[in-house]
Amino acid sequence: MGIRIQRILGYGLTDLAAEDEDERINWDSWLLTGEGVPTLADYLAWLEKREADPPWPTLDQLCLRDHREPKADLYDCRAYSREFGLPEVLVLRPFGQCDWYRYDDPIDYVQETWLTSQPQTSHVEVIPAGLYPWVGYMDDRTGKTLPAAIMHWVRARNGNRPPHVLETFAKAAGLSGHEEAQAHVVPEVPQEVCDIAAFAALFTDDTVWRQLRPVLYTYWS
């Protein structure tokens, strides 16, 4: 069987150390090994029992409660290919976002072979904003969602507004100023992504999820 082009949109780490050397990752997780993958019923039962904050259901819970046949299993919620892809990249996507992953797409194939100077090369692009419907921002030191006022700073930064404007908007969002905002304001990580990582015991520390960033990952496997 030959290799095929694959693309996944999600939240990932792009700085993994060599396998078994990166202590942030539980390399024995079924999400990486593919062994003993739980059923969707197992995952729904786990989601129903978890203490949610806020308490309302996540999109993944609503998807799993629906009786429509899902398009993917839990193992498809991750992309990691040390042999053919980028060994430093691990990407997770919410279970319910099945259209965030595709493979053997003819448009992708043409783009990545005939229309690039480096054909058949895996690459990852970090996206500076959240992926709809998760468009908020958080403080990467705490993981807490920042107030809506932070959007004024984000728009001012993206629009290259003067320093005094950036400073004012950052302070209005509860930060000390533009410098602190620039260093620590990042797109929020969806609860759905944190859930699949926790269910799979993927991370060895409950703060690792704060390092995940929105990415588009193209690889061959």
VEXFITI-406446 format. One record per atom (N, C-alpha, C): x, y, z. Coordinates in steps of 0.05 Angstrom, whole numbers, padded with zeros to 5 digits, always signed. Example, Ala and Ser with C-alpha at 12.3 -4.5 7.8 and 13.67 -1.06 7.14 Angstrom:
<rs>
+00264-00114+00156 +00246-00090+00156 +00264-00066+00156 +00257-00045+00142 +00273-00021+00143 +00258+00001+00157 
</rs>
This chain:
<rs>
+00017-00024+00000 +00000+00000+00000 +00018+00025+00000 +00012+00043-00019 +00028+00068-00020 +00020+00088+00000 +00036+00109+00002 +00029+00130+00021 +00009+00149+00008 -00006+00164+00024 -00026+00182+00013 -00024+00209+00028 -00033+00229+00014 -00032+00256+00026 -00055+00259+00046 -00049+00271+00068 -00069+00275+00089 -00067+00303+00100 -00090+00314+00108 -00091+00340+00120 -00109+00339+00144 -00101+00353+00165 -00117+00354+00189 -00116+00383+00200 -00139+00393+00208 -00141+00419+00221 -00147+00413+00250 -00132+00425+00268 -00136+00419+00296 -00118+00436+00314 -00112+00425+00337 -00096+00438+00357 -00072+00420+00363 -00048+00431+00361 -00025+00413+00363 -00001+00424+00377 +00018+00406+00381 +00045+00412+00390 +00063+00410+00366 +00081+00428+00363 +00099+00428+00340 +00128+00427+00348 +00133+00419+00373 +00160+00419+00383 +00167+00393+00399 +00155+00371+00391 +00160+00346+00405 +00189+00338+00403 +00200+00327+00425 +00226+00316+00425 +00224+00287+00414 +00246+00273+00412 +00246+00246+00402 +00227+00229+00418 +00215+00209+00405 +00195+00191+00418 +00208+00179+00443 +00192+00178+00464 +00200+00168+00490 +00218+00187+00505 +00226+00209+00492 +00243+00228+00506 +00227+00253+00514 +00205+00258+00502 +00188+00280+00509 +00170+00272+00532 +00176+00282+00555 +00163+00273+00580 +00134+00284+00582 +00127+00302+00564 +00099+00312+00565 +00079+00292+00555 +00089+00272+00540 +00071+00253+00526 +00072+00226+00538 +00049+00214+00542 +00047+00186+00549 +00047+00169+00524 +00070+00159+00516 +00073+00145+00491 +00059+00119+00490 +00049+00109+00512 +00033+00084+00513 +00003+00089+00509 -00005+00114+00506 -00033+00120+00503 -00044+00107+00478 -00069+00096+00480 -00081+00083+00456 -00085+00103+00433 -00085+00129+00439 -00088+00149+00418 -00063+00150+00400 -00041+00139+00410 -00016+00138+00394 -00011+00110+00384 -00016+00090+00401 -00010+00063+00393 -00031+00049+00376 -00056+00059+00379 -00078+00046+00365 -00087+00020+00377 -00077+00013+00400 -00084-00012+00413 -00105-00008+00435 -00125-00024+00435 -00146-00022+00455 -00162+00004+00454 -00168+00013+00430 -00183+00038+00427 -00211+00034+00438 -00220+00052+00456 -00247+00049+00468 -00269+00053+00447 -00293+00045+00454 -00316+00049+00436 -00326+00077+00440 -00343+00086+00421 -00355+00112+00423 -00374+00113+00448 -00386+00090+00454 -00403+00089+00478 -00387+00093+00503 -00363+00082+00503 -00345+00087+00526 -00339+00116+00529 -00334+00129+00507 -00326+00158+00508 -00350+00175+00517 -00374+00169+00507 -00397+00184+00515 -00402+00180+00545 -00400+00156+00555 -00404+00151+00583 -00384+00167+00600 -00359+00168+00591 -00339+00184+00605 -00345+00213+00605 -00354+00224+00582 -00361+00252+00580 -00385+00258+00598 -00404+00240+00600 -00428+00245+00616 -00421+00247+00646 -00400+00234+00654 -00392+00232+00682 -00373+00255+00690 -00359+00267+00671 -00339+00287+00678 -00353+00312+00689 -00339+00325+00707 -00349+00350+00718 -00342+00373+00700 -00362+00382+00686 -00358+00403+00666 -00360+00431+00678 -00343+00448+00668 -00345+00477+00676 -00339+00493+00651 -00360+00505+00639 -00388+00506+00647 -00402+00479+00645 -00424+00476+00658 -00437+00450+00661 -00453+00440+00637 -00457+00456+00616 -00473+00447+00594 -00457+00428+00576 -00470+00412+00559 -00457+00392+00543 -00438+00405+00522 -00417+00391+00516 -00399+00399+00495 -00410+00391+00468 -00399+00401+00446 -00408+00393+00420 -00404+00364+00415 -00382+00353+00426 -00377+00324+00423 -00398+00308+00437 -00407+00316+00460 -00428+00302+00474 -00454+00302+00457 -00460+00325+00447 -00485+00327+00430 -00482+00309+00406 -00458+00308+00394 -00454+00292+00370 -00457+00262+00377 -00446+00254+00400 -00447+00226+00408 -00475+00218+00417 -00490+00237+00428 -00518+00230+00437 -00536+00227+00413 -00529+00239+00390 -00545+00237+00366 -00541+00208+00355 -00562+00197+00343 -00560+00170+00334 -00551+00167+00305 -00541+00189+00293 -00530+00187+00267 -00504+00171+00268 -00498+00157+00247 -00474+00141+00245 -00450+00160+00243 -00431+00159+00261 -00408+00177+00260 -00390+00170+00236 -00375+00190+00227 -00358+00186+00203 -00330+00176+00211 -00323+00177+00236 -00296+00170+00244 -00296+00158+00272 -00275+00143+00278 -00273+00132+00305 -00254+00150+00321 -00250+00143+00347 -00234+00159+00365 -00205+00161+00356 -00195+00140+00345 -00167+00139+00336 -00161+00160+00315 -00181+00167+00299 -00178+00186+00278 -00177+00215+00288 -00179+00219+00314 -00179+00246+00325 -00150+00256+00329 -00131+00241+00320 -00104+00250+00323 -00088+00246+00297 -00067+00262+00294 -00048+00258+00271 -00020+00258+00283 -00007+00235+00279 +00021+00233+00288 +00034+00212+00270 +00054+00220+00255 +00068+00201+00237 +00098+00207+00238 +00112+00192+00254 +00141+00197+00257 +00156+00188+00233 +00147+00167+00219 +00162+00156+00197 +00159+00174+00172 +00134+00182+00165 +00130+00196+00140 +00124+00226+00145 +00112+00233+00168 +00105+00261+00173 +00128+00275+00187 +00121+00295+00202 +00140+00310+00218 +00141+00298+00246 +00164+00288+00255 +00165+00274+00281 +00160+00293+00304 +00162+00319+00300 +00158+00338+00322 +00129+00347+00324 +00111+00337+00307 +00084+00347+00306 +00064+00326+00315 +00046+00334+00333 +00023+00318+00342 -00001+00336+00342 -00022+00328+00328 -00046+00345+00325 -00071+00329+00335 -00088+00343+00349 -00114+00332+00358 -00136+00349+00346 -00158+00335+00340 -00182+00350+00331 -00206+00341+00347 -00226+00358+00351 -00250+00349+00365 -00263+00326+00350 -00274+00307+00364 -00286+00284+00352 -00308+00292+00332 -00324+00311+00339 -00347+00318+00322 -00340+00332+00297 -00316+00342+00294 -00308+00357+00271 -00295+00339+00250 -00311+00321+00239 -00301+00301+00220 -00290+00314+00195 -00300+00337+00187 -00291+00349+00162 -00265+00364+00166 -00254+00363+00190 -00227+00375+00195 -00205+00356+00187 -00212+00333+00176 -00191+00314+00167 -00200+00302+00141 -00180+00300+00122 -00185+00288+00097 -00160+00275+00086 -00163+00257+00067 -00140+00244+00055 -00145+00237+00025 -00124+00235+00010 -00126+00229-00018 -00144+00248-00033 -00144+00273-00025 -00160+00294-00038 -00145+00302-00064 -00158+00301-00087 -00143+00308-00112 -00133+00336-00113 -00148+00355-00102 -00139+00383-00102 -00114+00385-00084 -00114+00373-00060 -00090+00374-00043 -00067+00361-00057 -00072+00339-00071 -00050+00324-00084 -00037+00342-00106 -00053+00355-00122 -00042+00372-00143 -00026+00395-00131 -00038+00407-00111 -00025+00430-00098 +00002+00422-00086 +00003+00399-00073 +00027+00391-00059 +00047+00376-00076 +00041+00371-00101 +00061+00358-00119 +00069+00376-00142 +00049+00384-00158 +00056+00400-00182 +00059+00430-00176 +00046+00440-00155 +00045+00469-00151 +00062+00478-00128 +00083+00464-00121 +00101+00472-00099 +00129+00466-00107 +00148+00482-00096 +00176+00477-00103 +00188+00454-00087 +00173+00444-00067 +00182+00422-00051 +00161+00401-00050 +00157+00386-00072 +00135+00367-00073 +00138+00344-00052 +00114+00335-00043 +00112+00313-00025 +00128+00318+00001 +00126+00342+00011 +00140+00349+00036 +00119+00355+00057 +00121+00342+00080 +00103+00347+00102 +00108+00375+00114 +00087+00389+00122 +00091+00415+00133 +00068+00422+00151 +00073+00440+00171 +00052+00448+00190 +00052+00478+00191 +00028+00490+00192 +00025+00518+00193 +00010+00525+00218 +00021+00542+00235 +00008+00551+00260 -00011+00574+00252 -00036+00572+00261 -00056+00592+00255 -00059+00611+00278 -00057+00637+00273 -00057+00657+00295 -00083+00663+00308 -00105+00649+00300 -00131+00654+00311 -00145+00627+00316 -00166+00628+00332 -00181+00604+00338 -00196+00593+00314 -00203+00568+00315 -00218+00555+00293 -00248+00555+00300 -00264+00566+00283 -00293+00568+00288 -00305+00540+00294 -00321+00537+00315 -00334+00558+00330 -00319+00567+00356 -00294+00559+00358 -00279+00566+00382 -00261+00590+00375 -00271+00614+00379 -00257+00638+00370 -00248+00656+00392 -00249+00646+00417 -00240+00662+00440 -00210+00660+00444 -00201+00674+00465 -00173+00675+00471 -00169+00668+00501 -00146+00658+00508 -00140+00650+00535 -00112+00660+00543 -00107+00659+00569 -00081+00664+00580 -00066+00638+00581 -00043+00635+00567 -00030+00609+00566 -00017+00601+00592 -00015+00619+00612 -00004+00612+00638 -00024+00598+00656 -00050+00604+00651 -00071+00592+00668 -00091+00575+00653 -00093+00580+00627 -00113+00567+00611 -00141+00579+00613 -00143+00601+00628 -00169+00614+00632 -00177+00631+00608 -00202+00629+00600 -00212+00645+00578 -00212+00675+00586 -00203+00691+00568 -00201+00720+00574 -00228+00733+00567 -00234+00756+00579 -00260+00770+00573 -00261+00779+00545 -00286+00784+00536 -00291+00792+00508 -00275+00817+00500 -00268+00833+00521 -00253+00858+00515 -00226+00853+00502 -00216+00829+00504 -00190+00823+00492 -00191+00825+00462 -00215+00822+00451 -00218+00823+00422 -00211+00850+00411 -00215+00871+00427 -00206+00898+00418 -00176+00899+00414 -00162+00887+00433 -00132+00886+00431 -00124+00868+00407 -00137+00846+00403 -00130+00828+00381 -00134+00843+00354 -00156+00856+00351 -00161+00871+00326 -00142+00893+00322 -00135+00907+00344 -00115+00929+00342 -00088+00918+00335 -00080+00895+00346 -00054+00883+00340 -00054+00874+00311 -00075+00861+00302 -00076+00852+00274 -00077+00876+00254 -00087+00898+00263 -00088+00922+00246 -00065+00940+00249 -00044+00932+00264 -00020+00948+00268 -00026+00976+00278 -00044+00977+00298 -00051+01003+00311 -00027+01013+00327 -00027+01039+00333 -00004+01051+00348 -00001+01038+00376 +00023+01039+00387 +00029+01026+00413 +00011+01035+00435 +00004+01061+00436 -00013+01070+00458 -00041+01058+00457 -00051+01052+00433 -00077+01040+00430 -00076+01011+00439 -00055+00996+00432 -00051+00969+00441 -00049+00968+00471 -00035+00987+00482 -00031+00987+00511 -00058+00991+00525 -00074+01010+00515 -00100+01016+00527 -00119+00992+00526 -00120+00978+00503 -00138+00956+00499 -00129+00932+00516 -00103+00928+00519 -00093+00906+00535 -00100+00910+00564 -00097+00934+00574 -00104+00940+00602 -00134+00938+00607 -00150+00945+00587 -00179+00943+00589 -00188+00914+00592 -00171+00895+00582 -00178+00867+00584 -00166+00854+00609 -00155+00871+00627 -00145+00860+00652 -00116+00853+00653 -00101+00860+00632 -00072+00854+00632 -00056+00879+00638 -00031+00875+00643 -00014+00898+00651 -00008+00916+00628 -00010+00906+00604 -00004+00922+00580 +00000+00905+00556 +00008+00917+00534 +00012+00904+00508 +00034+00882+00510 +00055+00887+00524 +00077+00868+00526 +00068+00841+00538 +00052+00843+00560 +00042+00819+00572 +00022+00805+00554 +00005+00820+00541 -00014+00808+00523 +00000+00794+00500 +00020+00807+00488 +00034+00795+00466 +00048+00769+00474 +00056+00767+00499 +00071+00743+00508 +00052+00720+00516 +00028+00726+00525 +00012+00705+00537 -00017+00702+00526 -00026+00719+00509 -00053+00716+00498 -00052+00698+00473 -00066+00675+00474 -00066+00656+00452 -00094+00646+00447 -00099+00634+00424 -00126+00624+00419 -00134+00602+00439 -00159+00603+00448 -00168+00583+00468 -00167+00555+00456 -00163+00535+00473 -00163+00507+00465 -00191+00496+00472 -00205+00485+00452 -00232+00475+00458 -00232+00453+00479 -00254+00454+00495 -00258+00433+00515 -00258+00405+00502 -00269+00404+00478 -00270+00379+00463 -00243+00367+00458 -00223+00384+00453 -00195+00374+00449 -00183+00365+00476 -00188+00381+00496 -00178+00373+00523 -00190+00347+00532 -00216+00342+00525 -00230+00318+00533 -00217+00293+00520 -00213+00294+00494 -00202+00270+00481 -00174+00264+00491 -00158+00285+00497 -00131+00281+00508 -00133+00269+00536 -00152+00278+00553 -00154+00268+00580 -00165+00239+00579 -00184+00234+00562 -00196+00207+00560 -00175+00187+00552 -00157+00195+00535 -00136+00177+00525 -00111+00178+00542 -00111+00193+00564 -00088+00196+00582 -00063+00202+00565 -00066+00221+00546 -00045+00228+00527 -00022+00244+00539 -00029+00262+00557 -00009+00280+00569 -00003+00271+00597 +00022+00275+00605 +00031+00266+00632 +00026+00288+00653 +00018+00311+00644 +00014+00334+00662 -00012+00348+00653 -00028+00356+00672 -00054+00368+00665 -00052+00397+00656 -00027+00407+00651 -00023+00434+00641 -00013+00434+00612 -00007+00411+00601 +00005+00409+00574 -00014+00420+00553 -00040+00416+00557 -00060+00425+00537 -00058+00455+00532 -00047+00470+00551 -00044+00499+00547 -00024+00506+00525 -00007+00487+00518 +00013+00491+00497 +00002+00485+00469 -00022+00475+00467 -00033+00468+00440 -00041+00494+00426 -00036+00494+00399 -00042+00517+00383 -00057+00508+00358 -00074+00525+00347 -00088+00518+00322 -00068+00514+00299 -00071+00492+00285 -00052+00486+00263 -00067+00473+00240 -00055+00475+00216 -00062+00459+00193 -00038+00443+00186 -00041+00417+00188 -00019+00398+00184 -00023+00381+00159 -00004+00383+00141 -00004+00367+00116 +00018+00347+00117 +00012+00322+00114 +00033+00301+00116 +00026+00277+00098 +00045+00260+00094 +00042+00237+00077 +00046+00212+00094 +00028+00193+00092 +00030+00169+00109 +00015+00146+00096 
</rs>
